[in-house]
């Protein structure tokens, strides 16, 4: 064989060795371990070396979880600052999990970047892998949609929410030129800290995403995703948002008396699309707000009652029909039509009633289906001062319930206040009231990350 032919053969074999698998992931060697692409194809498995792990960016007391996948496919936990000696030579994959620092209001979530992965360890070699953590910009904050003010989406840092005061917003964003109030009246976070909102005008796309990386500082913001479903026939359009456990985004359409489901795959990029029958729930009375419980059942406030859609009923191909509804009345038999809904860590559903300026608690026993419907008087019924405008609810890390309050204010009901009923003549005064000149009329409220014990898609466990 000529030298030219031999070189061609060697090149062809190298090309095959570096080819990815059919699913687009790196190929594997005979051991089943990742081959690391071209580097893995030339990385010898003969001998041993050492790997040192350096971690930066995390505060004291917050642990990093670093995992090395060895050339043989085994997973090895590596402590920060450790040196793993006498490791088999070959190709390693290095991954670092997210981490969170504790906080009584809302945690800081840290994302990691790894200096080298895949990593080729040669015989006798000492390698150092640096894992650098940085806060997710949208974390450690309470977010509020806002109207009648210059800032259309506000964030208050956790440290400014521990007591009554008048802090400035740590982030105050506005729509980019030619756009309206970019978060509308509802906000929902995905697992990566991206904020999803509702286009507030007919110029805006119905669903908008603002990347977490853009939410660390004030200024004009442009959505990086714009979703335009061919859905709805009247205004106002979409009213509120909630992520399902599978990452689909659900929205209420009060005027159209329907629900819209946007599959997670559809959220991956901007565009127009036509929802199919699996993505629309029609025939409602006037859905306002929605929340998923820990079992994936969907609860909505629908005019005079709460409706439950069992998780199985929301599966593709199933008739999306409610299997249970609840009507709530006060002790004096007055109707308490539901509006905002939020689950706490114990599985209780907290519901606001806008006209009554009340918030009440429905226990897991209240929520357990018994027949097709139930009428009940809640065990806890909190009257809120008449000056409050109940437009948003959100639980924090300590179990406190945040709500929109009177103009220019948001407030927190302490856990101790959530166990005692009150009356309009002697209403519950929130333990913490935050006043800010940047708040006009606050709307939707949301924390990122959500507390681990809550059934919210944006939680961190």
Secondary structure, 3 states (H helix, E strand, C coil): CCHHHHHHHHHHHHHHHCCCCCCCCCCECCCCCECCHHHHHCCCCCCEEEEEEEEECCCCCCCCCEEEECCCCCEEEECCCCEEEEEECEEEEEEECCEEECCCCCCEEEEEEECCCCEEECCCCEEEEEEEEEECCCCCEEEEEEECCCCCEEEEEHHHHCCCECCCCCEEEEECCCCCCCCCCCEEECCCCCEEEECCCCCCCCEEEECHHHCCCCEEECCCEEEEECCCCCCCCCCEEEECCCCCEEEEECCCCEEEEECCCHHHCCEEECCCHHHEECCCCCEEEEEECCCCCEEEEECCEEEEECHHHHCCCCCCCCCEEEEEECCCCCECCCCCEEECCCCCEEEEECCCCEEEEECHHHHCCCCCEEEEECCEEEEECCCCCCCCEEECCCCCEEEECCCCEEEEECHHHHHCCCECCECECCCEEEECCCCCEEEEEEEECECCCCCCCCECC
